[in-house]
Amino acid sequence: MKNSVNPTVVDASDKVSTGEIIAYGMGGVASTMPSEFKKSFSMPFLTDVVGLPIQLMGTITMLMTIWDAINDSIIGGIADRTNSRWGKYRPHMYIGGFLSAVVTILLFVNPNWGSTGNLIYATVLLLLWSVFFTQFGVPWQALNSVMSTDPNQRNLLLTSRQMAGFFAGAAVGIMTLPIVNALGGGNMGWLAAASVVGIITTITAILSANGAKRKDYPGSIPTPPPMHLTQQLNIIIQNPAVIFSSLAFGMVSLIQALGAAINLYYLRIVVQNTGILSITSALGLISSIVFIPMIPKLIRVFGKIPLVVIGLAIYMINPMILFFLRENATPLQVIVLALISNLGFAICNIVILSFIPDCIDYTEYKFGTAQAGLINASITFMRKFCAAFATFIVGTLLAMVNYDPDIITPEVVDMILNIRIYIPLILAAFCLLFLRLYPITAKFGQEMRAELKARRAAANS
């Protein structure tokens, strides 16, 4: 069903330049590259190289990711109330971008301190990673809402960041295993790959923060009035837009995180061809270059909620076909199915992210305060909280069939396939339910923004 959206004239103060759009998008590299690298490879590294138990690492990784999610609200509140010579959000981007890069590198070091020492080392690094990654990510995401109030300008910023993010995610898939294998497949290979990720993360974080100077400088962004924790919780609990967009985002994120967590095991054990990862990443990058710039137009044509439903339907083609193929899928079929999944996830992820500025406007509309950092943090909390269970699910289920990296059994093969088939289908059904309950339709969004514009004009007169 199409939703007609009338074009609006963009005020000069709301316009963002091409350079600012590109610079903001660079944050997508600084955010996505370390995240995808950790999500896709930290568990196989810690279990197959360092030698830690798979169920234990799945549980610890889950707990650390839940802490990462809780940490979002803390960092969001701190960022909203920061006032410095570099602005409100940019100081956190500089610090968080650099330190998350350093910790990403250290996470892929095998200290050889024995089983207990290695476990403590990995746990501490996972804890620190979540803090510094959040310190960059939440303030950077908040800038999407404060750099412009115009929905089309916001969509351009969002598209830029998603395009850069897909480049970064594809780059991780293309380069990682070739670098690791070129250096013998052991400790040095993983350290070299992590170092490349760390260097790129640092550079792009700096570029992104520098690009927001015109919008984020001392006194440019109003500091929300002090609020007690109970007041903040009430804003979230009584906010159906935030609740249901968060839950929908959480389901999509868990589907994607589950695929990332099981993918290397699937390619190595079931398909027995890890080289497919580089191929699918490269082809995914090409398709993203073609398709992602089209998404803002698709949003205007179909509307946000119907487009997420379309994306989910595309994503679910993979598990439905794999249900019939099972372990008999050929490498070509695996590549095609991976590309279909990438397309579906790109649609869902970008469009649900575009809900966030609407939720910030909704919060201002209902409660009289935008709280950009808090709302971003609340929504990303649920995304991370749900995604945290991916490693726990994979680790627990593989441990139930006595996973051993050196032994392939029919039970392990069946379990890997069942994880890839049934769980995504169940999660997609929940996502559709939450989308049904999300209150911001295209028509209501237009009315809400018009009233907010009138309120702001009256307040400034």
Sequence and secondary structure as in RCSB ss.txt:
>XXXX:A:sequence
MKNSVNPTVVDASDKVSTGEIIAYGMGGVASTMPSEFKKSFSMPFLTDVVGLPIQLMGTITMLMTIWDAINDSII
GGIADRTNSRWGKYRPHMYIGGFLSAVVTILLFVNPNWGSTGNLIYATVLLLLWSVFFTQFGVPWQALNSVMSTD
PNQRNLLLTSRQMAGFFAGAAVGIMTLPIVNALGGGNMGWLAAASVVGIITTITAILSANGAKRKDYPGSIPTPP
PMHLTQQLNIIIQNPAVIFSSLAFGMVSLIQALGAAINLYYLRIVVQNTGILSITSALGLISSIVFIPMIPKLIR
VFGKIPLVVIGLAIYMINPMILFFLRENATPLQVIVLALISNLGFAICNIVILSFIPDCIDYTEYKFGTAQAGLI
NASITFMRKFCAAFATFIVGTLLAMVNYDPDIITPEVVDMILNIRIYIPLILAAFCLLFLRLYPITAKFGQEMRA
ELKARRAAANS
>XXXX:A:secstr
           GGG   HHHHHHHHHHHHHHHHHHHHHHHHHHHIIIIIS   HHHHHHHHHHHHHHHHHHHHHH
HHHHHT  BTTBSSHHHHHHHHHHHHHHHHHHT     HHHHHHHHHHHHHHHHHHHHHHHHHHHHHHHHHS S 
HHHHHHHHHHHHHHHHHHHHHHHHHHHHHHHHTTSSHHHHHHHHHHHHHHHHHHHHHHHHTTTTTSSTTSS    
   HHHHHHHHHT HHHHHHHHHHHHHHHHHHHHHHHHHHIIIIII  TTHHHHHHHHHHHHHHHHGGGHHHHHH
HH HHHHHHHHHHHHTHHHHHHHHHGGG  HHHHHHHHHHHHHHHHHHHHHHHTHHHHHHHHHHHHHS   HHHH
HHHHHHHHHHHHHHHHHHHHHHHHHTT BTTB  HHHHHHHHHHHHHHHHHHHHHHHHHHHH    HHHHHHHHH
HHHHHHHHHH 
